[in-house]
Amino acid sequence: MYAMIRSYSATGSVEEIVRRVEASILPMLKAHRGFRHYYAGRSEGGVFSVSLFDTQADAEAAHEAVRGIVAANLAELLPQPPVVTRGEVLVAA
């Protein structure tokens, strides 16, 4: 399993970010090959998400799709590129 963690600085309403993520990013991820799980939360200065996929290739392809959706639908709320951490999951419970 492969994880993709994105941390964003948010300039707008977290509630509006959540609404847009639920409307645009979640449907795409759920239909994406290798998708396992998606989690999102509020951090000190913004929001973060954790996406889990079967393979690195699946995760990287989905990440590129997310980047496009964020640029098209969330740019004014998430104006800076995310800090991305990615890697193989070694332990899961």
C-alpha positions in Angstrom: 0.0 0.0 0.0 1.2 3.5 -0.8 0.3 6.8 1.0 0.1 10.3 -0.3 -0.1 13.0 2.4 -0.8 16.6 1.3 -0.6 19.6 3.7 -2.1 22.9 2.6 -2.1 26.4 4.0 -5.7 27.6 3.8 -6.8 31.2 3.3 -10.5 30.6 3.3 -13.3 28.8 5.1 -12.4 25.2 6.0 -16.1 24.4 5.7 -16.1 25.6 2.1 -12.9 23.6 1.4 -14.6 20.5 2.8 -17.7 21.1 0.6 -15.7 21.4 -2.5 -13.5 18.4 -1.7 -16.6 16.3 -1.1 -18.1 17.5 -4.4 -15.1 17.2 -6.7 -12.1 15.3 -5.3 -13.8 12.4 -3.5 -15.8 11.2 -6.5 -12.7 11.1 -8.6 -10.6 9.3 -6.0 -13.3 6.7 -5.3 -13.4 5.9 -9.0 -9.6 5.9 -9.3 -7.7 2.6 -9.9 -6.1 1.2 -6.7 -8.0 3.6 -4.3 -8.2 2.4 -0.7 -9.0 5.3 1.7 -9.1 9.0 2.0 -8.9 11.1 5.1 -8.9 14.9 5.5 -8.5 17.1 8.6 -7.8 20.6 9.9 -4.2 21.4 10.9 -2.7 24.4 12.8 -2.5 26.6 9.6 -4.7 24.9 7.2 -5.9 21.4 6.1 -4.3 18.1 5.2 -5.3 14.9 3.5 -4.1 11.3 3.5 -4.8 9.1 0.5 -4.0 5.4 0.4 -3.6 3.4 -2.8 -2.6 -0.1 -3.8 0.6 1.1 -5.7 2.8 4.1 -6.1 1.8 4.4 -9.7 -1.9 4.6 -8.7 -1.1 7.2 -6.0 1.0 9.3 -8.3 -1.7 9.3 -11.0 -4.4 10.3 -8.5 -2.1 13.0 -7.1 -1.8 14.6 -10.6 -5.6 14.5 -10.9 -6.0 16.1 -7.5 -3.6 18.9 -8.5 -5.8 19.7 -11.5 -9.0 19.8 -9.4 -7.4 22.0 -6.8 -6.2 24.4 -9.4 -9.6 24.5 -11.1 -11.9 24.5 -8.0 -10.0 25.5 -4.9 -7.2 27.9 -6.0 -8.6 30.9 -4.1 -8.9 28.8 -0.9 -5.7 26.9 -1.2 -3.4 29.3 -3.1 -0.1 27.6 -2.3 1.0 24.2 -3.5 0.8 21.6 -0.8 3.7 20.1 1.0 3.6 16.5 -0.1 4.9 13.4 1.8 4.6 10.1 0.0 5.8 6.6 0.6 5.2 3.0 1.1 3.0 2.0 4.1 5.0 -0.4 6.3 2.5 -0.9 9.2 -1.3 -0.8 9.2 -3.9 -1.8 11.8 
